[in-house]
Amino acid sequence: MAAAYDKYSVTQYSVSSILGYIEAGDIAIPEIQRPFVWKNKQVRDLLDSLYKGFPTGYIIIWKNHGVKLKDGTVSKGQKIMIDGQQRITALMTAIAGIEVINSDYKKGRVKIAFDPFAALSLDENEDAVVFEVQDQSHIKSKRWIEDISIFFAPGFSSFNFINKYVQENPDMSPDDLNEVIGRVKEIGNRHIGVIELSDDLDIDDCAQIHQMLKDEFPENVVLLANEHILKGMSIIRKSDVSIFDDIDTDELFETINKEYKKC
């Protein structure tokens, strides 16, 4: 359910929905957005946060005609991503298995490996390392699943995968493996807050809104803007997940709403 205001609406989309909209061309990345510059560890941290159900920030989109896109075409009514490209690109490469353009302007993927045994131990050991950036040790290991994108691929067969894995790892039961695979796949159902700017805003309005958000909060934090933007809001650091309970969310919302209405 979306919360609507004069110049924007705030809603939540699932990870799978956002990736589906991008694949279908309904959400596009403008040419002015930078290439993918996140470190591989940041991709891993994002997946870990989603897996554990931590909030992961918001994206801003804006429906507009005539914006030059990253693929060289011009937008014809698509929703343009103004903020959130790095997180969404991380999900595209880690979950959807898509090659992306990195900071060296080369195509490549960030592959994230998964340890089912560590996942099972999370209740007793919250520091257990469930995800890692793939390297040769994960490829050679029978314990590690070398690339989580296989779980999201069309035609993935849990039955066949589980049978093979438990044969190679007899200490893992089929039921336990099925449970942790289900948790990984649940990442696709996690929600990300989306601020959708009104399509009657011009580029200066959008730039003002974007800058307001960056000026209002320190660079090392991400504001969670979802349909509960006023209630239970947290501040999430890019590296560590830290939740502060002393945020005055009512005052924070009033500031945001006031700035939006200026546009």
PEZIBEL-V453524 format. One record per residue. N is the residue number from 1. PSI is psi in radians with two decimals (* if undefined). Layout:
BEGIN
n = (N;N)
psi = (PSI;PSI)
END
This chain:
BEGIN
n = (1;2;3;4;5;6;7;8;9;10;11;12;13;14;15;16;17;18;19;20;21;22;23;24;25;26;27;28;29;30;31;32;33;34;35;36;37;38;39;40;41;42;43;44;45;46;47;48;49;50;51;52;53;54;55;56;57;58;59;60;61;62;63;64;65;66;67;68;69;70;71;72;73;74;75;76;77;78;79;80;81;82;83;84;85;86;87;88;89;90;91;92;93;94;95;96;97;98;99;100;101;102;103;104;105;106;107;108;109;110;111;112;113;114;115;116;117;118;119;120;121;122;123;124;125;126;127;128;129;130;131;132;133;134;135;136;137;138;139;140;141;142;143;144;145;146;147;148;149;150;151;152;153;154;155;156;157;158;159;160;161;162;163;164;165;166;167;168;169;170;171;172;173;174;175;176;177;178;179;180;181;182;183;184;185;186;187;188;189;190;191;192;193;194;195;196;197;198;199;200;201;202;203;204;205;206;207;208;209;210;211;212;213;214;215;216;217;218;219;220;221;222;223;224;225;226;227;228;229;230;231;232;233;234;235;236;237;238;239;240;241;242;243;244;245;246;247;248;249;250;251;252;253;254;255;256;257;258;259;260;261;262;263)
psi = (2.34;2.53;2.18;2.42;-3.09;-0.78;0.02;2.88;2.64;2.19;-3.03;2.36;2.56;2.76;-0.79;-0.68;-0.78;-0.80;-0.63;-0.72;-0.67;-0.77;-0.65;-0.15;0.15;-0.47;2.27;2.76;2.17;2.79;-0.58;-0.29;2.49;2.86;3.13;1.99;-0.02;2.53;2.68;-0.63;-0.57;-0.60;-0.81;-0.77;-0.66;-0.80;-0.67;-0.72;-0.77;-0.72;-0.70;-0.02;0.27;2.57;2.60;0.43;-2.94;2.91;2.73;2.26;2.75;2.16;2.11;2.59;2.58;0.25;2.28;2.27;2.95;-0.45;0.10;-0.20;3.08;2.41;2.49;0.98;-0.02;2.84;2.17;2.30;2.00;-0.61;2.48;0.12;-0.71;-0.77;-0.77;-0.67;-0.65;-0.72;-0.64;-0.75;-0.64;-0.66;-0.87;-0.17;0.50;2.39;2.45;2.86;2.07;-3.04;-0.31;0.15;0.64;2.58;2.48;3.04;2.67;1.99;2.31;2.17;2.74;2.37;1.79;-0.60;-0.75;-0.66;-0.69;-0.44;0.01;-0.61;-0.59;-0.46;1.62;-0.22;0.06;2.40;1.86;-0.63;2.56;2.66;2.26;2.35;-3.03;-0.52;-0.60;-0.61;-0.66;-0.35;2.43;-0.41;-0.77;2.44;2.03;-0.33;1.93;-0.24;-0.37;-0.52;-0.41;0.02;2.50;2.38;0.07;2.27;1.85;-0.70;-0.90;-0.71;-0.79;-0.75;-0.78;-0.75;-0.78;-0.43;-0.67;-0.31;1.34;-0.27;-0.14;2.24;2.62;-0.68;-0.75;-0.73;-0.72;-0.66;-0.82;-0.55;-0.69;-0.64;-0.70;-0.80;-0.43;-0.32;-0.63;-0.38;-0.07;2.60;2.50;2.33;2.42;2.14;2.03;1.99;2.56;2.46;-0.08;0.06;2.58;3.12;-0.57;-0.68;-0.83;-0.71;-0.67;-0.77;-0.81;-0.78;-0.63;-0.77;-0.70;-0.60;-0.55;-0.52;2.61;2.73;-0.44;0.26;2.79;2.20;2.28;2.00;1.68;-2.92;-0.24;0.64;-0.45;-0.32;2.23;0.46;2.53;2.87;2.24;2.13;2.60;-0.60;-1.05;2.61;1.94;2.22;2.19;2.22;-0.15;0.33;2.23;1.58;-0.55;-0.79;-0.67;-0.78;-0.76;-0.67;-0.81;-0.82;-0.67;-0.76;-0.70;-0.72;-0.27;-0.42;*)
END
